[in-house]
Amino acid sequence: MLIPAKKQQLFQFLPKIAVFWVKLLIAGLLFYAIYHQLAGKVGKTDVSVVVRRALGGWQVLYLLAAVALVGVNWGIEALKWQRLLLPLERLGFKEALGSVLCGVSFSMLTPNRTGEYGGRILTLRQSNKWQAVTVALSGSFAQLLANVGFSASGFAAFCILFIGVAGQIWVIGVATLLWLFTIALLCFFGQNRLPQTLLQWKKTAFVAPFTVVLQQTSRSTLVMALVLSGLRYLVYLLQYRLLLCAFGVCLTWPQSWMLIGSIFFVQTLVPSVAIAELGIRGNLALYFLGFVTTAQAGVLGAACTLWVLNLALPALAGLVVLVASGNWAWGGRPEAAPVGVKN
């Protein structure tokens, strides 16, 4: 029998379960619509052929390798989250991974996955929650820098080799991107000065206490976050290439760097809701990969499978973690002394 406090927590959590199943229903309908759109373009026979090809023969090894990389992808993110949180709270790897997966669950229906921050801090201690949002933003900033840095290089190569952009325009564009990236990089490594900067203006001073944790984050930790973010991008690139091979679309490594990088570059810059990204990803994949292949069924199959592996399944796992942990209310874990990080 549930005690009143547990009942209250349960009633608070039930609407979240309902919302999640609505998300799942929308995702299912979206898959159904994309399947029929694909069947209308390339025929149901082609769809069934690429699916059988991916699940049968030696090509299934590509699919299994891509599935295995899901754990590597989110494991790297958990390590990054675990290290960035050290000034506030010490989490084991399992706890950090659970927190990350909860964030994925909450991100599915929010613009640009902003709900991810709320999902991650649910499992943390009460006194750490708001500063943990700042830590999560810092980690997202590192991932954005890595994503844009790597993918922009592929997009720049694509523009000159496939589009034939004039040399002068290309040089100006690349120089502008490098200038903006350098400024962003300086801001990232100078974020420990943010609390003092916010205190200088009355309208922003109230935010300063929530950013104090940045002063306790060492430069080596920031470098580590950037390196791990770069590794995540490379894992994503390899996953996409493996899935394309599984569905019968084989690219060379230079083509993978340029075309998959271009897809991710544009995808990063376009505001979207995670659950609606499936359609965006499919259209971008058809456009960029259309320069080297006419196998539309294989391209869309790879794009849809990547979305399922990297977002839909982790979101379901996050819901399981949230239910199993019992962290339904805002209270989170019991309090304990924070852990500092030495510079």
C-alpha positions in Angstrom: 0.0 0.0 0.0 1.3 3.4 -1.0 1.9 6.0 1.7 0.4 9.5 1.0 3.8 11.0 0.0 4.3 8.2 -2.5 0.8 8.6 -3.9 1.4 12.3 -4.4 4.6 11.6 -6.3 2.8 9.0 -8.4 0.0 11.4 -9.3 2.6 14.0 -10.2 4.4 11.5 -12.5 1.3 10.0 -14.2 0.9 13.0 -16.6 4.5 12.7 -17.6 3.9 9.0 -18.5 0.9 10.0 -20.6 2.9 12.7 -22.4 5.6 10.3 -23.2 3.2 7.8 -24.7 1.7 10.6 -26.8 5.2 11.2 -28.0 5.6 7.5 -28.8 2.3 7.5 -30.7 3.4 10.6 -32.7 6.7 8.9 -33.5 4.8 5.8 -34.7 2.5 7.9 -36.9 5.5 9.7 -38.3 7.2 6.5 -39.2 4.0 5.3 -40.9 3.7 8.5 -42.9 7.4 8.4 -43.9 7.0 4.7 -45.0 4.1 5.5 -47.2 5.8 8.6 -48.6 8.9 6.5 -49.3 6.7 3.7 -50.9 5.1 6.4 -53.1 8.5 7.6 -54.3 10.4 4.3 -54.8 7.8 1.6 -54.4 7.0 -0.8 -51.6 9.1 -3.5 -53.3 12.2 -1.3 -52.9 11.4 -0.7 -49.2 11.1 -4.4 -48.5 14.3 -5.1 -50.4 16.5 -2.7 -48.5 15.0 -3.9 -45.1 15.7 -7.5 -46.0 19.2 -6.6 -47.2 20.0 -4.8 -43.9 18.7 -7.8 -41.8 20.1 -10.6 -43.9 23.5 -11.8 -44.9 26.8 -10.2 -44.0 25.3 -6.7 -44.1 23.6 -7.3 -40.8 27.1 -6.9 -39.2 27.0 -3.3 -40.2 23.7 -2.9 -38.4 24.9 -4.7 -35.3 28.0 -2.5 -35.2 25.9 0.7 -35.4 23.7 -0.7 -32.6 26.8 -1.3 -30.4 27.9 2.3 -31.0 24.7 3.6 -29.3 26.2 2.5 -26.0 29.6 4.1 -26.9 27.8 7.4 -27.9 25.8 7.8 -24.7 28.6 6.3 -22.6 30.9 9.1 -23.7 28.2 11.7 -22.9 27.7 10.1 -19.4 31.5 10.4 -18.8 31.4 14.1 -19.8 28.4 14.8 -17.6 30.0 12.9 -14.7 33.2 15.0 -14.9 31.5 18.4 -15.4 29.3 17.7 -12.4 32.2 17.1 -10.0 32.2 20.6 -8.4 28.6 20.0 -7.4 28.1 16.3 -7.0 29.9 13.0 -7.4 27.9 10.5 -9.5 28.9 7.0 -10.4 29.0 6.2 -14.1 25.7 4.3 -13.9 24.0 7.3 -12.2 25.4 9.7 -14.7 24.2 7.5 -17.6 20.7 7.3 -16.1 20.6 11.1 -15.7 21.6 11.5 -19.3 19.0 9.1 -20.5 16.3 10.9 -18.5 17.3 14.1 -20.2 16.8 12.4 -23.6 13.3 11.4 -22.6 12.4 15.0 -21.6 13.9 16.4 -24.8 11.7 14.7 -27.3 9.0 17.3 -27.7 10.8 20.5 -26.8 12.4 22.9 -29.3 16.1 22.2 -29.8 15.8 19.6 -27.0 15.7 22.2 -24.2 13.8 19.8 -22.0 17.0 17.7 -21.8 18.3 20.0 -19.0 15.2 19.5 -16.9 15.3 15.7 -17.3 19.0 15.5 -16.3 18.6 17.5 -13.1 15.6 15.4 -11.9 17.9 12.8 -10.5 20.3 15.2 -8.7 20.2 16.6 -5.2 17.8 19.5 -4.5 20.5 22.0 -3.7 22.4 21.3 -6.9 19.6 21.4 -9.4 19.8 25.0 -10.7 23.6 25.1 -10.9 23.5 21.7 -12.7 21.5 23.4 -15.4 24.5 25.7 -15.9 26.8 22.7 -16.1 24.5 21.0 -18.6 24.6 24.2 -20.8 28.4 24.2 -20.6 28.4 20.6 -21.8 26.0 21.4 -24.6 28.2 24.3 -25.6 31.2 21.9 -25.9 29.1 19.5 -28.0 27.9 22.4 -30.3 31.5 23.5 -30.8 32.6 20.0 -31.7 29.6 19.4 -34.0 29.9 22.7 -35.9 33.7 22.5 -36.0 33.8 19.0 -37.6 30.7 19.2 -39.7 31.5 22.7 -41.1 34.8 21.3 -42.6 32.8 18.7 -44.4 30.2 21.3 -45.6 33.0 23.6 -46.8 34.5 20.8 -48.9 31.0 19.8 -50.2 30.4 23.4 -51.4 33.5 23.6 -53.5 33.5 20.0 -54.8 29.8 19.3 -55.4 28.2 22.7 -55.7 31.1 24.5 -57.4 31.0 27.6 -55.2 33.3 30.4 -56.6 36.7 30.4 -54.9 36.4 33.9 -53.6 33.0 33.3 -52.0 34.3 30.1 -50.5 37.3 31.8 -49.0 35.1 34.5 -47.5 32.7 32.0 -46.1 35.4 29.8 -44.6 37.2 32.8 -43.1 33.9 34.0 -41.5 33.2 30.6 -40.0 36.7 30.4 -38.6 36.4 33.9 -37.1 33.0 33.0 -35.5 34.4 29.6 -34.3 37.4 31.3 -32.7 35.2 33.7 -30.8 33.0 30.9 -29.6 36.0 28.9 -28.5 37.3 31.9 -26.5 33.9 32.3 -24.8 33.9 28.6 -23.9 37.3 28.7 -22.2 36.5 32.0 -20.6 33.2 30.9 -19.1 34.7 31.0 -15.6 34.4 34.8 -15.8 30.7 34.7 -16.4 29.6 35.0 -12.7 31.6 38.3 -12.2 30.3 39.6 -15.6 26.7 39.0 -14.6 27.2 40.8 -11.3 28.1 44.0 -13.1 24.5 44.6 -14.3 21.6 44.8 -12.0 19.3 43.0 -14.4 21.5 40.0 -14.6 23.0 39.9 -11.1 20.2 37.5 -9.9 21.5 34.9 -12.3 25.1 35.0 -11.1 24.6 32.6 -8.1 23.5 29.9 -10.5 26.7 30.2 -12.5 29.2 30.1 -9.6 30.0 26.5 -10.4 31.7 27.6 -13.6 34.4 29.2 -11.5 35.2 25.8 -10.0 35.5 24.1 -13.4 39.2 23.7 -14.4 40.5 24.3 -17.9 41.6 20.7 -18.1 37.9 19.7 -17.5 36.8 22.0 -20.3 39.4 20.5 -22.6 38.2 17.0 -21.7 34.6 18.0 -22.4 35.6 19.3 -25.8 37.6 16.1 -26.6 34.7 13.8 -25.6 32.3 15.9 -27.6 34.6 15.5 -30.6 34.6 11.7 -30.0 30.8 11.7 -30.0 30.7 13.4 -33.4 33.1 10.8 -34.8 31.0 8.0 -33.4 27.9 9.6 -35.0 29.8 9.8 -38.3 30.8 6.1 -38.1 27.3 5.1 -37.1 25.7 6.8 -40.1 28.3 5.3 -42.5 27.7 1.8 -41.1 23.9 2.1 -41.5 24.2 3.4 -45.0 26.4 0.3 -45.8 23.8 -1.9 -44.1 21.1 -0.5 -46.4 23.2 -0.8 -49.5 24.6 2.7 -49.9 28.4 2.5 -49.5 30.4 5.8 -49.4 34.1 6.4 -49.4 35.6 8.0 -46.2 36.0 11.4 -47.9 32.4 11.2 -49.2 31.2 10.3 -45.7 33.1 13.2 -44.1 31.7 15.7 -46.6 28.1 14.5 -47.1 27.3 13.2 -43.6 29.1 16.3 -42.2 26.9 18.5 -44.4 23.7 16.8 -43.2 24.7 17.3 -39.6 25.9 20.9 -40.1 22.6 22.0 -41.6 20.6 19.9 -39.1 22.5 21.6 -36.2 21.6 25.0 -37.5 17.9 24.4 -38.2 15.7 24.8 -35.1 13.5 21.7 -34.6 11.7 19.5 -32.1 13.5 16.1 -31.6 10.5 14.0 -32.5 10.0 16.0 -35.8 13.7 15.7 -36.7 13.0 12.4 -38.4 11.4 14.2 -41.4 14.1 16.8 -41.5 16.8 14.2 -41.3 15.3 12.3 -44.2 14.9 15.3 -46.5 18.5 16.5 -45.8 19.9 13.0 -46.3 18.0 12.7 -49.7 19.4 16.0 -50.8 23.1 15.7 -49.8 23.5 11.9 -50.5 21.5 12.4 -53.7 24.8 13.7 -55.2 26.4 10.3 -55.1 23.5 7.8 -55.1 19.9 7.3 -56.4 19.0 4.7 -53.7 16.4 6.7 -51.9 15.0 3.8 -50.0 18.4 2.9 -48.6 19.2 6.6 -47.7 15.9 7.0 -45.8 16.2 3.6 -44.2 19.6 4.6 -42.7 18.3 8.1 -41.6 15.3 6.6 -39.9 17.2 3.8 -38.2 19.8 6.3 -36.9 17.0 8.4 -35.3 15.6 5.3 -33.7 18.9 4.1 -32.3 20.2 7.5 -31.1 17.0 9.2 -29.8 13.9 7.0 -29.7 15.4 4.0 -27.9 17.5 6.1 -25.4 14.3 8.1 -24.6 12.5 4.8 -23.8 15.4 3.7 -21.6 15.3 7.1 -19.8 11.7 6.6 -19.0 12.5 3.1 -17.5 15.3 4.7 -15.5 13.0 7.4 -14.2 10.3 4.9 -13.1 12.8 2.4 -11.6 14.7 5.1 -9.6 11.6 6.5 -8.0 12.8 10.1 -8.6 9.4 11.3 -9.6 9.3 14.5 -7.6 11.5 17.6 -7.7 13.3 16.5 -4.5 15.8 14.1 -6.2 18.5 12.4 -4.3 19.4 12.9 -0.6 21.7 15.8 0.2 25.5 15.4 0.6 28.5 17.6 0.7 29.7 18.8 -2.7 32.9 17.6 -4.2 35.5 20.2 -5.4 37.8 19.9 -8.4 41.4 20.9 -8.2 42.8 23.1 -11.0 
